Amino acid sequence: MSLTSFLRGLFSSAETRAPPPPAHSEPLRLTCARLDEIPPAEELAARAVTGRHVVLHLAGLPREPVENLLHDLEQRLPDHSVFVSYPAPHGGIDAITVYKVIDRAAVLGDLPLWLLAVREYVALADDLCVRLATAHGLKPAELLANRHRGRCAAVGRLGAWRYHFHGFQCQFLHRDGTVVDVNVCHGDEFGTLDPYFFSRYVRSSPARRDAAALLSDDFHDACRVFTILTRLGRLKTISAPVAGHQGYSLPRLVLAERPQVTSGSPPSDSPPRAGD
């Protein structure tokens, strides 16, 4: 049996497979050869809905008016993500995407729910990585460097969890289907937040189906949640060093206040349940 087949069978059994992601968003492409052909913000908002985003192709238009358009749409479409999807040479813009994201009101109205989900993910990620390192006689910051050197197998078990390293990450899969994917390339900091990893945890955790029901897109919606929590001071950006690269670091989001694991917190072999 090939290693690929082994890993697929190990981590993709029917009873532990995570729920499927939401339906893919289809692009509505609009080519605008002149500035007066660009639809107004209200029309773009009506066209860019869940399951369909608008891509404005603006190649050939003057740089300054297009940059002004980008900033104007960012301000006038608070419930959409507006970003450059096709940068032009020399810093220009060939296309702008307008993508419907989770409403700000939906995030603020369920703020305790989102904070709980983030805290659970960070606490589990940190606890699992520390336990994995300890089980192999390693310091937590040594986990990445030793993942393929015999002291810590690339694939294995940790109690009720299966784990496997992939790139600079380690994925933990609980027998109930909960998936905790962790960046392990920042020394002993395991609480950095990746939108895809966070969404995967929310969708796979039996306790977080309430939050999963609010996500329509695993990247853009999670990014919007992170943006709002950052503006509220609940998340912060850190410069996290990259293991094995002296003096090199990447900005990463983490909780502004680390979650405290109390005696009443569920052990890592028993992920949080709804109502806990």
Buried (B, 14 or more C-beta within 10 A) or exposed (E): EEEEEEBEEBBEEEEBEBEEBBEEBEBBEBEBEEEEEBBEBEEBBEBBBBEEBBBBBBBEBEEEEBBEBBEEBBEBBEBBBBBBBBEBEEEBBBBBBBBBBBBBEBBEEBBEBBBBBBBBBBBBBBBBBBBBBEEBEBEBBBBBBBBEEEBBBBBBEBBBBBBBBEEBBBBBBBBBBBBBBBBBBBBBBBBBBBBEBBBBBBBBBEBBEEBBEBBBBBBBBBBBBBBBBBEEEBBEEBEBBBBEEEEEEBEBBBBEEEBEBEEEBBEBEEBBEEEE
